[in-house]
Amino acid sequence: MSSILWAQDCGFAETAVRSCRNCQNYVRVQDNRNDDLPSSNVRRGFCLLGQGEGRFDLYVSSSMCHDCKGFMFSQSKALITEEEQKISQLYRAFERKEGREIEKILKATHREMAKKHWFFCWIEARGETNKQFKIKNLDMLMKFEEKFDLSWKDYIQFIDLITNFGKQYVEKLSKSVSPKESAKV
């Protein structure tokens, strides 16, 4: 029985968006590799089926699943997606409210920053805003990331495993084909 049919029977199909993030095959990855703080606004993951093309790179967009043959609705993943959206809204509200104040403080305390090009000032202010949001919401963000499927380290090991398997498979095939057979082809 297809999971989407089950979802329709339970009433979820009408409210749930067909999205990679709502799919059983979507694997969320913790993105805390830079400063060991949970990510505040970047929620990334990959398709366990390789998006049907052997692609296991991380992505943010959820629009790839509209014609996906492997889409399987998951109520638990849909609930996590809703929580992601609430955190993103919280972050945007914090950025609007606190971001300008942080930028003013940075410019007032760092004369060099005030002399920089506006874009670099904006990048530094945005980074500081992100850091302040993480610090103020650390408990909530850490609880949320516990729901993720893989840590950054585990994701790197997964990619290494796939890469090594592919290399070994190709080497095995190339050794099994004799030069005479390859000349015939």
C-alpha positions as CSV (number, residue, x, y, z in Angstrom):
1,M,0.0,0.0,0.0
2,S,1.4,3.4,-1.0
3,S,2.2,5.7,1.9
4,I,0.4,8.6,0.1
5,L,-2.8,6.5,0.1
6,W,-2.4,5.8,3.8
7,A,-1.9,9.6,4.3
8,Q,-5.1,10.3,2.4
9,D,-7.0,7.8,4.5
10,C,-5.7,9.6,7.7
11,G,-6.4,13.0,6.3
12,F,-2.8,14.1,6.0
13,A,-2.6,14.4,2.2
14,E,-4.8,17.5,2.1
15,T,-2.7,19.5,4.5
16,A,0.8,18.1,3.8
17,V,2.8,19.6,0.9
18,R,4.5,17.2,-1.4
19,S,8.1,18.0,-0.4
20,C,11.4,16.2,-0.1
21,R,11.4,17.3,3.5
22,N,8.1,15.4,4.1
23,C,9.5,12.2,2.5
24,Q,10.6,9.1,4.4
25,N,13.8,9.1,2.2
26,Y,14.9,12.6,3.2
27,V,17.8,12.5,5.6
28,R,18.5,15.6,7.6
29,V,22.1,16.5,8.5
30,Q,23.2,18.5,11.5
31,D,25.2,21.5,10.1
32,N,27.3,22.4,13.1
33,R,30.7,21.8,11.6
34,N,32.0,25.4,12.0
35,D,31.5,26.4,15.6
36,D,29.8,23.4,17.3
37,L,26.6,25.4,17.7
38,P,23.5,24.1,16.0
39,S,22.5,25.8,12.8
40,S,20.0,28.6,13.2
41,N,18.6,29.0,9.7
42,V,20.2,26.5,7.3
43,R,18.4,23.2,7.3
44,R,20.0,20.8,4.9
45,G,19.8,17.1,4.0
46,F,19.9,14.6,1.1
47,C,17.8,12.0,-0.5
48,L,18.6,8.5,0.6
49,L,17.7,7.3,-3.0
50,G,20.3,9.7,-4.4
51,Q,17.5,11.8,-6.1
52,G,17.2,8.9,-8.6
53,E,20.6,9.9,-10.1
54,G,23.1,8.9,-7.4
55,R,23.4,12.4,-6.0
56,F,23.9,12.5,-2.3
57,D,24.9,16.2,-2.0
58,L,23.2,18.3,0.6
59,Y,20.5,20.7,-0.5
60,V,18.0,23.0,1.0
61,S,15.3,23.1,-1.6
62,S,12.3,20.9,-1.4
63,S,11.0,21.4,-4.9
64,M,12.7,18.4,-6.5
65,C,10.1,15.8,-5.4
66,H,7.2,16.8,-7.6
67,D,7.8,14.0,-10.1
68,C,9.9,11.8,-7.8
69,K,8.9,8.1,-8.1
70,G,10.4,7.3,-4.7
71,F,8.4,9.9,-2.7
72,M,6.9,8.3,0.5
73,F,5.0,10.7,2.8
74,S,6.1,10.6,6.4
75,Q,4.0,12.2,9.1
76,S,7.0,12.4,11.5
77,K,9.2,14.2,8.8
78,A,6.3,16.5,8.1
79,L,6.1,17.5,11.7
80,I,9.8,18.2,11.7
81,T,9.4,20.3,8.6
82,E,6.7,22.4,10.4
83,E,9.1,22.9,13.3
84,E,11.8,24.0,10.8
85,Q,9.5,26.6,9.4
86,K,8.7,27.9,12.8
87,I,12.4,28.3,13.7
88,S,13.0,30.0,10.3
89,Q,10.2,32.5,11.1
90,L,11.6,33.0,14.6
91,Y,15.1,33.7,13.0
92,R,13.7,36.2,10.5
93,A,11.8,38.1,13.2
94,F,15.0,38.2,15.3
95,E,17.0,39.3,12.3
96,R,14.6,42.2,11.6
97,K,14.4,43.2,15.2
98,E,18.0,42.7,16.5
99,G,20.0,42.7,13.2
100,R,19.9,46.5,12.7
101,E,20.9,47.1,16.3
102,I,23.8,44.6,16.1
103,E,25.0,46.4,12.9
104,K,24.9,49.8,14.6
105,I,26.8,48.5,17.6
106,L,29.4,46.8,15.3
107,K,29.9,50.0,13.3
108,A,30.2,52.2,16.5
109,T,32.7,49.9,18.1
110,H,34.8,49.0,15.0
111,R,35.9,52.0,13.0
112,E,37.5,49.7,10.4
113,M,34.1,48.1,9.8
114,A,32.5,51.5,9.2
115,K,35.2,52.2,6.5
116,K,34.5,48.9,4.7
117,H,32.3,48.4,1.7
118,W,28.6,48.1,2.7
119,F,28.5,44.4,1.6
120,F,31.3,43.3,4.0
121,C,29.6,45.3,6.8
122,W,26.3,43.5,6.0
123,I,28.1,40.0,6.0
124,E,29.8,40.7,9.4
125,A,26.5,42.0,10.9
126,R,24.6,39.0,9.6
127,G,27.2,36.6,11.0
128,E,27.0,38.3,14.4
129,T,23.1,38.2,14.3
130,N,23.2,34.5,13.5
131,K,25.6,33.9,16.4
132,Q,23.5,35.9,18.8
133,F,20.3,34.0,17.7
134,K,22.1,30.7,18.4
135,I,23.2,31.8,21.8
136,K,19.8,33.0,22.9
137,N,18.0,30.0,21.5
138,L,20.6,27.3,22.2
139,D,18.4,24.9,24.1
140,M,15.6,25.0,21.6
141,L,18.0,24.5,18.6
142,M,19.9,21.6,20.3
143,K,16.6,19.8,21.1
144,F,15.5,20.3,17.5
145,E,18.8,18.9,16.1
146,E,18.4,15.8,18.1
147,K,15.6,14.9,15.7
148,F,18.0,15.0,12.8
149,D,19.1,11.7,11.2
150,L,22.9,12.3,10.9
151,S,25.6,14.4,12.4
152,W,28.0,16.2,10.0
153,K,30.7,13.6,10.8
154,D,28.3,10.7,10.0
155,Y,27.3,12.3,6.7
156,I,31.0,12.6,5.7
157,Q,31.5,8.9,6.5
158,F,28.4,8.0,4.5
159,I,29.8,9.9,1.4
160,D,33.2,8.3,1.9
161,L,31.6,4.8,2.1
162,I,29.6,5.4,-1.2
163,T,32.7,6.8,-2.9
164,N,34.9,3.9,-1.8
165,F,32.3,1.3,-2.8
166,G,32.0,2.9,-6.2
167,K,35.8,2.9,-6.8
168,Q,36.2,-0.7,-5.7
169,Y,33.3,-1.8,-7.9
170,V,34.8,0.0,-11.0
171,E,38.2,-1.5,-10.2
172,K,36.8,-5.0,-9.9
173,L,34.9,-4.6,-13.2
174,S,37.9,-3.3,-15.0
175,K,40.1,-6.2,-13.8
176,S,37.5,-8.8,-14.8
177,V,37.3,-7.5,-18.4
178,S,40.3,-8.8,-20.3
179,P,42.0,-6.6,-22.9
180,K,40.8,-8.9,-25.7
181,E,37.1,-8.5,-24.6
182,S,37.4,-4.7,-24.3
183,A,38.9,-4.6,-27.9
184,K,35.8,-6.4,-29.2
185,V,33.5,-3.7,-27.7
